[in-house]
């Protein structure tokens, strides 16, 4: 599974990253979560708002902090 938390390192981006890690922990899944904070990489991914979450190349959350339970649904 390819999981990316996308944003420029703001507090909201950090919270989304933490929520993703918690969701993985609750699911009992060990996966690497990539933080994408380089502006050029963000543009290449086609993301216009932060924070965002991409799972297997699909943008599933954009411009907000998703709750742990919501993230778990995306990761199942």
C-alpha positions as CSV (number, residue, x, y, z in Angstrom):
1,X,0.0,0.0,0.0
2,X,1.3,3.5,-0.9
3,X,0.2,6.1,1.6
4,X,1.2,9.7,1.3
5,X,0.3,12.6,3.6
6,X,0.7,15.7,1.6
7,X,1.3,19.3,2.9
8,X,3.9,21.8,3.6
9,X,4.6,20.8,7.2
10,X,1.8,22.8,8.8
11,X,0.2,21.8,12.1
12,X,-2.8,20.4,10.3
13,X,-0.6,18.3,8.1
14,X,1.1,16.9,11.2
15,X,-2.3,16.1,12.8
16,X,-3.4,14.2,9.6
17,X,-0.1,12.3,9.7
18,X,-0.6,11.3,13.3
19,X,-4.2,10.2,12.6
20,X,-3.0,8.0,9.7
21,X,-0.4,6.4,12.0
22,X,-3.1,5.8,14.6
23,X,-5.5,4.3,12.0
24,X,-2.8,1.9,10.9
25,X,-2.0,0.9,14.5
26,X,-5.7,0.3,15.2
27,X,-6.0,-1.9,12.1
28,X,-2.8,-3.8,13.1
29,X,-1.2,-2.9,9.8
30,X,2.5,-2.0,9.4
31,X,2.9,0.3,6.4
32,X,5.3,3.1,5.6
33,X,3.6,6.5,5.5
34,X,5.4,9.0,3.3
35,X,5.3,12.7,4.1
36,X,5.3,14.9,1.0
37,X,6.2,18.4,1.8
38,X,8.3,19.5,-1.2
39,X,6.2,22.0,-3.2
40,X,7.4,20.7,-6.5
41,X,6.4,17.1,-5.6
42,X,3.0,18.3,-4.3
43,X,2.4,20.0,-7.7
44,X,3.5,16.9,-9.6
45,X,0.9,14.9,-7.6
46,X,-1.8,17.4,-8.7
47,X,-2.7,18.3,-5.1
48,X,-4.0,21.9,-4.7
49,X,-5.0,22.0,-1.0
50,X,-3.3,20.8,2.2
51,X,-3.4,18.7,4.2
52,X,-4.3,15.8,1.8
53,X,-4.1,12.1,2.0
54,X,-3.3,9.8,-1.0
55,X,-3.7,6.1,-0.9
56,X,-2.4,4.0,-3.8
57,X,-2.3,7.0,-6.0
58,X,-5.9,8.1,-5.3
59,X,-6.6,11.3,-3.5
60,X,-9.0,10.4,-0.6
61,X,-8.8,13.5,1.6
62,X,-8.2,17.0,0.5
63,X,-8.0,20.2,2.5
64,X,-8.9,18.9,5.9
65,X,-7.9,16.6,8.8
66,X,-9.6,13.3,8.5
67,X,-10.6,11.5,11.7
68,X,-9.0,8.1,12.5
69,X,-12.2,6.1,11.9
70,X,-12.6,7.7,8.4
71,X,-8.9,6.9,7.5
72,X,-9.4,3.3,8.6
73,X,-12.1,2.9,6.0
74,X,-9.8,4.2,3.3
75,X,-7.0,1.8,4.4
76,X,-9.2,-1.4,4.5
